[in-house]
Amino acid sequence: MFGRKKMSVQKMEDDRLLDNIHQIQRRIGNTQRMINNSVDVDDTTRIHLKLDQLKYQFLYLEARRRKAQAKATTNIIFGEEDTFLKQPSRAEKHW
């Protein structure tokens, strides 16, 4: 009320969208690891993986369209590795 900032609806929905993106990304990673480590993989698992990848692509493009910004720095682009050494230089970014 007095001196307290209210969070806008757009910001709350952007945060929820980014949380959904992170959740689907973790699920895709887990499923891919399971497929790589399994000898016999069921077709439904492959279908669920493809659906999750399509959901991730749709939500990612929606977040880009909205210009949503993450609450904290994440390793979405570079993965779980040490990202400091893997980041492209200025010259490589243009290629």
Buried (B, 14 or more C-beta within 10 A) or exposed (E): EEEEEEEEEEEEEBBEBBEBBBEBBEBBEEBEEEEEEEEEBEEEEEEBBEEBBEBBEEBBEBBEEEEBEBEEEEEEEBEEEEEEEEEEEEEEEEE
